């Protein structure tokens, strides 16, 4: 740069007046705060016991909060696993009447030899595949006929006099099922007395 340009201002007053622009006023003294304004006022003497108590209180709150969060994580993880285990329970419950119909048809087919052969070669295979597919998802039929009557597992429809099977299940009207170890349908049974 030349010396002449250094002495001349970049924007002169005449240009400012023509453009209707005015320089901004700067109020530096009021906007700035001193370091003393930004810091807390500290007492001249610090009580160590009080500081230790406050520190202990903060640590206690931290530990409680951490324990609560850890419990929350465990609970949500457990709930998520339970939901995954029983996610298909509605679908399984909807398929149970179909399985009952297959069982009734199999019982009728066994009465006639010709029908039994057709059943075993056709629909019986479909039934076996369906049962194995559902078993792979955790569905298991409950064994009830001949078992000791347990009201937690079985629903007694009626009682019949049967001296040999007193207190035991004589006949199963509707088979019960479990899904991953949980009962989704109780077996409806006839109990001997």
Phi and psi restraints in degrees (value plus and minus 20) as a CYANA .aco file:
   2 UNK   PHI    -108.9   -68.9
   2 UNK   PSI     145.8   185.8
   3 UNK   PHI     -90.4   -50.4
   3 UNK   PSI     -49.5    -9.5
   4 UNK   PHI     -85.6   -45.6
   4 UNK   PSI     -59.2   -19.2
   5 UNK   PHI     -91.0   -51.0
   5 UNK   PSI     -47.2    -7.2
   6 UNK   PHI     -89.0   -49.0
   6 UNK   PSI     -52.9   -12.9
   7 UNK   PHI     -98.3   -58.3
   7 UNK   PSI     -45.8    -5.8
   8 UNK   PHI    -104.8   -64.8
   8 UNK   PSI     117.3   157.3
   9 UNK   PHI     -92.6   -52.6
   9 UNK   PSI     133.3   173.3
  10 UNK   PHI     -87.4   -47.4
  10 UNK   PSI     -63.0   -23.0
  11 UNK   PHI    -143.4  -103.4
  11 UNK   PSI     103.0   143.0
  12 UNK   PHI    -116.8   -76.8
  12 UNK   PSI     148.0   188.0
  13 UNK   PHI     -83.6   -43.6
  13 UNK   PSI     -53.5   -13.5
  14 UNK   PHI     -84.1   -44.1
  14 UNK   PSI     -60.4   -20.4
  15 UNK   PHI     -86.0   -46.0
  15 UNK   PSI     -58.0   -18.0
  16 UNK   PHI     -85.4   -45.4
  16 UNK   PSI     -62.2   -22.2
  17 UNK   PHI     -84.5   -44.5
  17 UNK   PSI     -56.7   -16.7
  18 UNK   PHI     -92.9   -52.9
  18 UNK   PSI     -50.8   -10.8
  19 UNK   PHI    -112.2   -72.2
  19 UNK   PSI     -18.2    21.8
  20 UNK   PHI      38.4    78.4
  20 UNK   PSI       6.3    46.3
  21 UNK   PHI    -124.8   -84.8
  21 UNK   PSI     122.6   162.6
  22 UNK   PHI    -147.6  -107.6
  22 UNK   PSI     127.7   167.7
  23 UNK   PHI     -86.8   -46.8
  23 UNK   PSI     124.0   164.0
  24 UNK   PHI     -93.4   -53.4
  24 UNK   PSI     123.1   163.1
  25 UNK   PHI    -102.5   -62.5
  25 UNK   PSI     116.3   156.3
  26 UNK   PHI    -131.0   -91.0
  26 UNK   PSI     106.1   146.1
  27 UNK   PHI    -134.0   -94.0
  27 UNK   PSI      66.8   106.8
  28 UNK   PHI    -101.1   -61.1
  28 UNK   PSI     -59.0   -19.0
  29 UNK   PHI     -84.4   -44.4
  29 UNK   PSI     -56.4   -16.4
  30 UNK   PHI    -100.8   -60.8
  30 UNK   PSI     -50.4   -10.4
  31 UNK   PHI     -98.0   -58.0
  31 UNK   PSI     -51.9   -11.9
  32 UNK   PHI    -103.9   -63.9
  32 UNK   PSI     119.9   159.9
  33 UNK   PHI    -132.3   -92.3
  33 UNK   PSI     131.3   171.3
  34 UNK   PHI    -101.2   -61.2
  34 UNK   PSI     144.4   184.4
  35 UNK   PHI     -80.8   -40.8
  35 UNK   PSI     -49.9    -9.9
  36 UNK   PHI     -85.6   -45.6
  36 UNK   PSI     -52.9   -12.9
  37 UNK   PHI     -92.5   -52.5
  37 UNK   PSI     -48.4    -8.4
  38 UNK   PHI    -102.9   -62.9
  38 UNK   PSI     -42.4    -2.4
  39 UNK   PHI    -118.6   -78.6
  39 UNK   PSI     133.1   173.1
  40 UNK   PHI     -93.5   -53.5
  40 UNK   PSI     133.4   173.4
  41 UNK   PHI    -101.5   -61.5
  41 UNK   PSI     102.5   142.5
  42 UNK   PHI    -115.1   -75.1
  42 UNK   PSI     120.1   160.1
  43 UNK   PHI     -88.7   -48.7
  43 UNK   PSI     138.4   178.4
  44 UNK   PHI     -88.7   -48.7
  44 UNK   PSI     -54.4   -14.4
  45 UNK   PHI    -135.9   -95.9
  45 UNK   PSI     116.1   156.1
  46 UNK   PHI    -124.5   -84.5
  46 UNK   PSI     108.3   148.3
  47 UNK   PHI    -107.4   -67.4
  47 UNK   PSI      91.8   131.8
  48 UNK   PHI     -87.1   -47.1
  48 UNK   PSI     -58.8   -18.8
  49 UNK   PHI     -82.2   -42.2
  49 UNK   PSI     -61.9   -21.9
  50 UNK   PHI     -84.2   -44.2
  50 UNK   PSI     -61.6   -21.6
  51 UNK   PHI     -85.2   -45.2
  51 UNK   PSI     -58.9   -18.9
  52 UNK   PHI     -86.1   -46.1
  52 UNK   PSI     -59.1   -19.1
  53 UNK   PHI     -84.5   -44.5
  53 UNK   PSI     -63.0   -23.0
  54 UNK   PHI     -84.1   -44.1
  54 UNK   PSI     -60.8   -20.8
  55 UNK   PHI     -84.0   -44.0
  55 UNK   PSI     -62.5   -22.5
  56 UNK   PHI     -83.2   -43.2
  56 UNK   PSI     -61.1   -21.1
  57 UNK   PHI     -82.6   -42.6
  57 UNK   PSI     -63.5   -23.5
  58 UNK   PHI     -84.6   -44.6
  58 UNK   PSI     -61.9   -21.9
  59 UNK   PHI     -83.8   -43.8
  59 UNK   PSI     -60.8   -20.8
  60 UNK   PHI     -82.9   -42.9
  60 UNK   PSI     -64.7   -24.7
  61 UNK   PHI     -82.3   -42.3
  61 UNK   PSI     -60.4   -20.4
  62 UNK   PHI     -83.3   -43.3
  62 UNK   PSI     -66.5   -26.5
  63 UNK   PHI     -83.3   -43.3
  63 UNK   PSI     -60.4   -20.4
  64 UNK   PHI     -84.0   -44.0
  64 UNK   PSI     -63.4   -23.4
  65 UNK   PHI     -84.5   -44.5
  65 UNK   PSI     -61.3   -21.3
  66 UNK   PHI     -83.6   -43.6
  66 UNK   PSI     -62.6   -22.6
  67 UNK   PHI     -84.4   -44.4
  67 UNK   PSI     -61.2   -21.2
  68 UNK   PHI     -81.7   -41.7
  68 UNK   PSI     -63.8   -23.8
  69 UNK   PHI     -85.2   -45.2
  69 UNK   PSI     -60.9   -20.9
  70 UNK   PHI     -82.9   -42.9
  70 UNK   PSI     -62.6   -22.6
  71 UNK   PHI     -82.8   -42.8
  71 UNK   PSI     -61.2   -21.2
  72 UNK   PHI     -80.7   -40.7
  72 UNK   PSI     -65.0   -25.0
  73 UNK   PHI     -81.8   -41.8
  73 UNK   PSI     -64.8   -24.8
  74 UNK   PHI     -83.0   -43.0
  74 UNK   PSI     -63.6   -23.6
  75 UNK   PHI     -83.7   -43.7
  75 UNK   PSI     -65.5   -25.5
  76 UNK   PHI     -87.5   -47.5
  76 UNK   PSI     -54.7   -14.7
  77 UNK   PHI     -86.4   -46.4
  77 UNK   PSI     -62.2   -22.2
  78 UNK   PHI     -83.7   -43.7
  78 UNK   PSI     -63.4   -23.4
  79 UNK   PHI     -83.6   -43.6
  79 UNK   PSI     -59.1   -19.1
  80 UNK   PHI     -84.1   -44.1
  80 UNK   PSI     -62.5   -22.5
  81 UNK   PHI     -85.1   -45.1
  81 UNK   PSI     -61.1   -21.1
  82 UNK   PHI     -83.2   -43.2
  82 UNK   PSI     -60.4   -20.4
  83 UNK   PHI     -85.2   -45.2
  83 UNK   PSI     -57.9   -17.9
  84 UNK   PHI     -87.9   -47.9
  84 UNK   PSI     -56.8   -16.8
  85 UNK   PHI     -86.5   -46.5
  85 UNK   PSI     -57.2   -17.2
  86 UNK   PHI    -127.5   -87.5
  86 UNK   PSI      -3.1    36.9
  87 UNK   PHI     -81.5   -41.5
  87 UNK   PSI     -56.5   -16.5
  88 UNK   PHI    -111.5   -71.5
  88 UNK   PSI      -8.2    31.8
  89 UNK   PHI     -84.2   -44.2
  89 UNK   PSI     -55.9   -15.9
  90 UNK   PHI     -85.2   -45.2
  90 UNK   PSI     -62.4   -22.4
  91 UNK   PHI     -85.0   -45.0
  91 UNK   PSI     -63.2   -23.2
  92 UNK   PHI     -82.7   -42.7
  92 UNK   PSI     -63.1   -23.1
  93 UNK   PHI     -82.5   -42.5
  93 UNK   PSI     -55.3   -15.3
  94 UNK   PHI     -89.8   -49.8
  94 UNK   PSI     -47.8    -7.8
  95 UNK   PHI    -105.8   -65.8
  95 UNK   PSI     -34.4     5.6
  96 UNK   PHI     -79.9   -39.9
  96 UNK   PSI     -62.1   -22.1
  97 UNK   PHI     -81.7   -41.7
  97 UNK   PSI     -51.7   -11.7
  98 UNK   PHI     -86.8   -46.8
  98 UNK   PSI     -62.2   -22.2
  99 UNK   PHI     -83.6   -43.6
  99 UNK   PSI     -58.4   -18.4
 100 UNK   PHI     -81.5   -41.5
 100 UNK   PSI     -61.7   -21.7
 101 UNK   PHI     -84.0   -44.0
 101 UNK   PSI     -59.9   -19.9
 102 UNK   PHI     -80.5   -40.5
 102 UNK   PSI     -62.5   -22.5
 103 UNK   PHI     -83.5   -43.5
 103 UNK   PSI     -63.7   -23.7
 104 UNK   PHI     -84.4   -44.4
 104 UNK   PSI     -60.3   -20.3
 105 UNK   PHI     -86.1   -46.1
 105 UNK   PSI     -56.5   -16.5
 106 UNK   PHI     -85.9   -45.9
 106 UNK   PSI     -59.3   -19.3
 107 UNK   PHI     -84.7   -44.7
 107 UNK   PSI     -61.1   -21.1
 108 UNK   PHI     -87.4   -47.4
 108 UNK   PSI     -57.0   -17.0
 109 UNK   PHI     -88.6   -48.6
 109 UNK   PSI     -49.4    -9.4
 110 UNK   PHI     -90.5   -50.5
 110 UNK   PSI     -38.6     1.4
 111 UNK   PHI     -92.0   -52.0
 111 UNK   PSI     -47.3    -7.3
 112 UNK   PHI    -140.6  -100.6
 112 UNK   PSI     110.6   150.6
 113 UNK   PHI     -84.7   -44.7
 113 UNK   PSI     -61.8   -21.8
 114 UNK   PHI     -85.0   -45.0
 114 UNK   PSI     -62.2   -22.2
 115 UNK   PHI     -87.7   -47.7
 115 UNK   PSI     -57.0   -17.0
 116 UNK   PHI     -83.3   -43.3
 116 UNK   PSI     -59.1   -19.1
 117 UNK   PHI     -86.6   -46.6
 117 UNK   PSI     -63.6   -23.6
 118 UNK   PHI     -83.8   -43.8
 118 UNK   PSI     -62.8   -22.8
 119 UNK   PHI     -79.6   -39.6
 119 UNK   PSI     -69.3   -29.3
 120 UNK   PHI     -84.9   -44.9
 120 UNK   PSI     -51.4   -11.4
 121 UNK   PHI    -103.7   -63.7
 121 UNK   PSI     -38.9     1.1
 122 UNK   PHI    -141.4  -101.4
 122 UNK   PSI    -109.4   -69.4
 123 UNK   PHI     -84.5   -44.5
 123 UNK   PSI     -51.1   -11.1
 124 UNK   PHI     -81.4   -41.4
 124 UNK   PSI     -57.2   -17.2
 125 UNK   PHI     -87.2   -47.2
 125 UNK   PSI     -60.0   -20.0
 126 UNK   PHI     -82.7   -42.7
 126 UNK   PSI     -61.7   -21.7
 127 UNK   PHI     -81.6   -41.6
 127 UNK   PSI     -64.8   -24.8
 128 UNK   PHI     -82.3   -42.3
 128 UNK   PSI     -61.8   -21.8
 129 UNK   PHI     -85.1   -45.1
 129 UNK   PSI     -61.3   -21.3
 130 UNK   PHI     -83.3   -43.3
 130 UNK   PSI     -65.2   -25.2
 131 UNK   PHI     -83.2   -43.2
 131 UNK   PSI     -60.3   -20.3
 132 UNK   PHI     -89.8   -49.8
 132 UNK   PSI     -56.6   -16.6
 133 UNK   PHI     -85.5   -45.5
 133 UNK   PSI     -61.7   -21.7
 134 UNK   PHI     -90.5   -50.5
 134 UNK   PSI     -54.5   -14.5
 135 UNK   PHI     -85.7   -45.7
 135 UNK   PSI     -55.1   -15.1
 136 UNK   PHI     -87.0   -47.0
 136 UNK   PSI     -40.7    -0.7
 137 UNK   PHI    -112.2   -72.2
 137 UNK   PSI     -19.7    20.3
 138 UNK   PHI      87.4   127.4
 138 UNK   PSI     -16.9    23.1
 139 UNK   PHI    -104.9   -64.9
 139 UNK   PSI     107.2   147.2
 140 UNK   PHI    -153.3  -113.3
 140 UNK   PSI     115.0   155.0
 141 UNK   PHI     -96.1   -56.1
 141 UNK   PSI     127.1   167.1
 142 UNK   PHI    -111.0   -71.0
 142 UNK   PSI     116.3   156.3
 143 UNK   PHI    -104.7   -64.7
 143 UNK   PSI     110.8   150.8
 144 UNK   PHI    -152.6  -112.6
 144 UNK   PSI     -59.6   -19.6
 145 UNK   PHI     -84.1   -44.1
 145 UNK   PSI     106.4   146.4
 146 UNK   PHI      68.4   108.4
 146 UNK   PSI     -28.8    11.2
 147 UNK   PHI    -102.0   -62.0
 147 UNK   PSI     138.4   178.4
 148 UNK   PHI     -85.7   -45.7
 148 UNK   PSI     115.8   155.8
 149 UNK   PHI     -86.7   -46.7
 149 UNK   PSI     106.4   146.4
 150 UNK   PHI    -147.8  -107.8
 150 UNK   PSI      93.0   133.0
 151 UNK   PHI     -85.1   -45.1
 151 UNK   PSI     -37.0     3.0
 152 UNK   PHI     -95.5   -55.5
 152 UNK   PSI     -45.1    -5.1
 153 UNK   PHI    -125.2   -85.2
 153 UNK   PSI     -52.6   -12.6
 154 UNK   PHI    -138.1   -98.1
 154 UNK   PSI     132.0   172.0
 155 UNK   PHI    -131.8   -91.8
 155 UNK   PSI      92.3   132.3
 156 UNK   PHI     -97.2   -57.2
 156 UNK   PSI     100.3   140.3
 157 UNK   PHI    -106.0   -66.0
 157 UNK   PSI     -62.2   -22.2
 158 UNK   PHI    -175.8  -135.8
 158 UNK   PSI     147.4   187.4
 159 UNK   PHI    -140.0  -100.0
 159 UNK   PSI     121.1   161.1
 160 UNK   PHI    -147.6  -107.6
 160 UNK   PSI     126.9   166.9
 161 UNK   PHI     -88.5   -48.5
 161 UNK   PSI     102.2   142.2
 162 UNK   PHI    -174.9  -134.9
 162 UNK   PSI      76.1   116.1
 163 UNK   PHI     -82.5   -42.5
 163 UNK   PSI     -51.3   -11.3
 164 UNK   PHI     -93.2   -53.2
 164 UNK   PSI     -54.9   -14.9
 165 UNK   PHI    -132.8   -92.8
 165 UNK   PSI      23.2    63.2
 166 UNK   PHI     -87.3   -47.3
 166 UNK   PSI     104.7   144.7
 167 UNK   PHI      59.4    99.4
 167 UNK   PSI     -11.4    28.6
 168 UNK   PHI    -138.7   -98.7
 168 UNK   PSI     146.7   186.7
 169 UNK   PHI    -100.2   -60.2
 169 UNK   PSI     100.3   140.3
 170 UNK   PHI    -104.5   -64.5
 170 UNK   PSI     -64.9   -24.9
 171 UNK   PHI    -166.7  -126.7
 171 UNK   PSI     131.7   171.7
 172 UNK   PHI    -128.0   -88.0
 172 UNK   PSI     100.1   140.1
 173 UNK   PHI    -104.0   -64.0
 173 UNK   PSI     -64.7   -24.7
 174 UNK   PHI    -157.7  -117.7
 174 UNK   PSI     104.4   144.4
 175 UNK   PHI     -89.4   -49.4
 175 UNK   PSI     121.9   161.9
 176 UNK   PHI    -112.7   -72.7
 176 UNK   PSI     137.4   177.4
 177 UNK   PHI    -157.6  -117.6
 177 UNK   PSI     129.7   169.7
 178 UNK   PHI    -139.1   -99.1
 178 UNK   PSI     128.5   168.5
 179 UNK   PHI    -144.0  -104.0
 179 UNK   PSI      92.1   132.1
 180 UNK   PHI      32.6    72.6
 180 UNK   PSI      22.6    62.6
 181 UNK   PHI      66.6   106.6
 181 UNK   PSI     -25.1    14.9
 182 UNK   PHI    -126.8   -86.8
 182 UNK   PSI     118.3   158.3
 183 UNK   PHI     -93.9   -53.9
 183 UNK   PSI     103.9   143.9
 184 UNK   PHI    -125.2   -85.2
 184 UNK   PSI     -37.7     2.3
 185 UNK   PHI    -173.1  -133.1
 185 UNK   PSI     108.1   148.1
 186 UNK   PHI     -97.2   -57.2
 186 UNK   PSI     125.7   165.7
 187 UNK   PHI     -94.9   -54.9
 187 UNK   PSI     114.2   154.2
 188 UNK   PHI    -112.4   -72.4
 188 UNK   PSI     100.5   140.5
 189 UNK   PHI    -152.2  -112.2
 189 UNK   PSI     143.8   183.8
 190 UNK   PHI    -127.0   -87.0
 190 UNK   PSI     109.3   149.3
 191 UNK   PHI    -128.8   -88.8
 191 UNK   PSI     120.7   160.7
 192 UNK   PHI    -106.8   -66.8
 192 UNK   PSI     124.9   164.9
